[in-house]
C-alpha cells in the first residue's frame, strides 16, 4: 500500500509543480515542502534504512541543485523541487534521475528557445554561464528572471517528466 501511495503522491506532486511552473514561472514552497514531507512520512514506517535513503537523496539533490542555483543555471523553486524529488528517489537512485532530468531539461530548453527564434541568444547566455562556472560565479553577466536577456523555461516540466520516467522505468521502491 505504501508503494502505491508513494507513486500516486509523486505523480500528483511533480505534476502540480510542473503545472504551476508552466503557468506562472514559479513553484510555490507549499508544493515543494508538501512533497518533501510526503516522501519522508511515507518512508518513516518502512524503517530507519528507508528514511535514511530519503534523507540522503534529499541531501544529495539539494547540494547539487544549490550549486546549479549559485551558478544561475536553475531557479530557487527548481532547487526545492529537486530536493523533494531526492527524498522520494532515495540516495541510491537520485543521481540517475538527476542525469535524465538534465538531459531532458537541455533538450526542452533548446527546443523552446528554437521555437521562439532565439538560438543565438541561447548561445551567448550559455557562454556567460560557462564563464560563471569556470570563474566560480565571478564572471559572466548576472541575469535574473526580470532581466531582458534572460532565457527561462519552466524547468519544473522536465523535472516532472524525468522524475516519472525514472521512478516508473526503474521500478523504484521506497
Backbone torsions as a table, in degrees:
resi	resn	phi	psi	omega
1	UNK	NA	-40.4	-178.8
2	UNK	-62.5	-39.5	-179.7
3	UNK	-65.6	-42.3	177.7
4	UNK	-63.7	-42.2	178.3
5	UNK	-63.5	-40.6	179.3
6	UNK	-62.1	-43.0	-179.7
7	UNK	-64.1	-44.9	179.4
8	UNK	-63.7	-46.5	-179.0
9	UNK	-65.9	-37.8	177.6
10	UNK	-63.2	-44.5	178.5
11	UNK	-60.5	-48.6	179.7
12	UNK	-61.4	-43.3	-177.5
13	UNK	-62.9	-54.4	-176.0
14	UNK	-72.0	-32.2	177.5
15	UNK	-69.4	-39.0	176.1
16	UNK	-62.9	-43.1	179.4
17	UNK	-63.7	-43.4	180.0
18	UNK	-64.4	-43.9	-179.9
19	UNK	-62.2	-45.6	-179.1
20	UNK	-62.7	-43.9	-180.0
21	UNK	-63.1	-41.9	179.2
22	UNK	-67.2	-32.1	-177.1
23	UNK	-79.1	-43.2	-172.4
24	UNK	-131.6	10.5	-179.9
25	UNK	57.7	32.1	177.2
26	UNK	-146.4	150.1	172.0
27	UNK	-119.3	110.8	-175.0
28	UNK	-64.6	147.3	176.3
29	UNK	-58.6	-32.6	-179.3
30	UNK	-60.2	-33.7	178.0
31	UNK	-75.1	-48.4	-175.3
32	UNK	-68.4	-40.9	179.8
33	UNK	-67.2	-39.2	177.1
34	UNK	-63.4	-42.0	177.9
35	UNK	-62.6	-43.3	178.2
36	UNK	-62.3	-47.4	180.0
37	UNK	-60.8	-42.8	-179.8
38	UNK	-60.7	-44.6	-179.1
39	UNK	-60.9	-46.8	-177.3
40	UNK	-72.0	-36.3	177.0
41	UNK	-64.6	-40.2	178.2
42	UNK	-67.8	-32.3	-179.5
43	UNK	-77.8	-31.2	-173.4
44	UNK	-53.7	-48.5	-178.6
45	UNK	-67.9	-13.4	-178.6
46	UNK	-85.0	-4.4	174.8
47	UNK	113.9	171.3	-176.5
48	UNK	-62.9	-40.6	-178.6
49	UNK	-61.4	-44.1	178.7
50	UNK	-65.5	-41.4	179.3
51	UNK	-64.9	-41.6	177.7
52	UNK	-65.7	-35.1	174.3
53	UNK	-59.9	-44.5	179.4
54	UNK	-65.2	-44.0	178.7
55	UNK	-65.6	-39.6	177.6
56	UNK	-64.5	-42.0	177.3
57	UNK	-64.2	-42.0	175.9
58	UNK	-58.5	-49.8	-176.9
59	UNK	-63.2	-44.7	-179.7
60	UNK	-64.8	-45.1	178.3
61	UNK	-64.1	-37.6	179.8
62	UNK	-65.3	-45.5	-179.3
63	UNK	-61.8	-46.7	-178.7
64	UNK	-65.6	-44.5	-177.1
65	UNK	-72.9	-30.8	175.5
66	UNK	-66.0	-38.4	176.6
67	UNK	-62.1	-43.0	177.7
68	UNK	-65.5	-37.0	176.6
69	UNK	-64.2	-43.1	-180.0
70	UNK	-62.2	-30.2	178.0
71	UNK	-89.2	5.5	176.9
72	UNK	66.7	28.2	178.8
73	UNK	-88.7	-27.5	178.7
74	UNK	-138.0	166.1	-179.5
75	UNK	-93.8	171.8	-178.2
76	UNK	-63.2	-39.1	177.4
77	UNK	-64.5	-36.1	177.4
78	UNK	-64.1	-38.6	178.2
79	UNK	-58.9	-50.8	-177.2
80	UNK	-67.2	-36.7	177.5
81	UNK	-64.6	-46.4	179.3
82	UNK	-63.0	-38.7	178.9
83	UNK	-63.5	-42.4	178.6
84	UNK	-67.0	-38.4	175.3
85	UNK	-60.6	-38.5	177.0
86	UNK	-59.2	-37.5	178.4
87	UNK	-65.8	-36.3	175.6
88	UNK	-69.6	-48.0	-175.0
89	UNK	-68.1	-39.0	-174.7
90	UNK	88.1	161.3	-175.5
91	UNK	-58.5	-38.4	-174.6
92	UNK	-75.5	-13.4	-177.3
93	UNK	-118.4	-11.0	-171.4
94	UNK	-69.0	-34.8	-177.8
95	UNK	-63.2	-43.1	177.7
96	UNK	-63.3	-41.4	178.5
97	UNK	-64.0	-42.9	179.3
98	UNK	-63.9	-37.2	177.0
99	UNK	-62.6	-46.3	178.4
100	UNK	-63.8	-42.2	178.6
101	UNK	-60.8	-40.4	179.8
102	UNK	-64.0	-43.4	179.4
103	UNK	-64.4	-46.6	179.2
104	UNK	-64.0	-39.0	178.7
105	UNK	-64.0	-42.1	178.4
106	UNK	-64.0	-45.1	179.4
107	UNK	-62.5	-44.1	179.7
108	UNK	-62.7	-41.2	180.0
109	UNK	-63.5	-46.6	-178.7
110	UNK	-63.3	-45.7	-180.0
111	UNK	-64.2	-41.8	-179.6
112	UNK	-64.4	-44.4	-179.1
113	UNK	-70.1	-39.5	178.5
114	UNK	-62.8	-38.9	179.0
115	UNK	-64.1	-26.5	178.3
116	UNK	-92.7	0.5	179.1
117	UNK	71.2	30.2	-173.7
118	UNK	-117.4	28.5	-179.4
119	UNK	-60.1	-39.3	177.4
120	UNK	-61.3	-38.9	177.8
121	UNK	-66.4	-36.6	176.0
122	UNK	-60.9	-42.1	179.0
123	UNK	-61.8	-44.2	178.7
124	UNK	-65.1	-42.4	178.7
125	UNK	-65.3	-37.2	178.0
126	UNK	-65.8	-40.1	176.5
127	UNK	-61.1	-43.7	176.2
128	UNK	-61.0	-40.1	179.3
129	UNK	-64.4	-42.7	177.8
130	UNK	-62.9	-42.8	175.9
131	UNK	-57.1	-42.5	179.9
132	UNK	-63.5	-43.4	179.1
133	UNK	-62.4	-48.6	-176.8
134	UNK	-63.1	-38.0	-177.6
135	UNK	-93.7	9.3	-177.9
136	UNK	54.6	43.3	174.0
137	UNK	88.8	1.8	-177.3
138	UNK	-90.8	-10.0	179.8
139	UNK	-129.3	169.6	-178.1
140	UNK	89.5	151.5	-178.4
141	UNK	-71.5	137.0	178.5
142	UNK	-88.2	114.1	-178.9
143	UNK	-113.6	149.0	173.9
144	UNK	-125.3	173.2	179.0
145	UNK	-55.4	-33.9	-176.5
146	UNK	-80.6	-13.6	-178.3
147	UNK	-66.1	136.5	-175.2
148	UNK	-63.2	-32.7	-178.1
149	UNK	-89.2	2.6	-179.5
150	UNK	-72.6	130.6	173.7
151	UNK	-107.4	114.1	-177.9
152	UNK	-120.0	152.5	172.2
153	UNK	-131.2	154.3	173.5
154	UNK	-75.1	89.1	-173.9
155	UNK	-64.9	-14.3	175.2
156	UNK	-59.4	-27.4	-179.9
157	UNK	-67.6	-55.1	177.3
158	UNK	-66.4	-27.6	175.2
159	UNK	-63.1	-45.5	-179.9
160	UNK	-64.4	-47.0	-178.3
161	UNK	-63.3	-47.9	-179.8
162	UNK	-62.8	-40.0	178.4
163	UNK	-60.9	-47.6	-177.0
164	UNK	-69.3	-38.9	176.8
165	UNK	-61.6	-45.4	-178.5
166	UNK	-67.5	-44.1	-177.4
167	UNK	-61.3	-51.3	-176.2
168	UNK	-82.0	-33.9	-179.8
169	UNK	-68.5	-35.9	179.0
170	UNK	-91.9	-7.5	-178.9
171	UNK	60.1	46.0	-174.9
172	UNK	-65.9	137.9	178.5
173	UNK	-116.9	144.0	176.7
174	UNK	-63.3	NA	NA
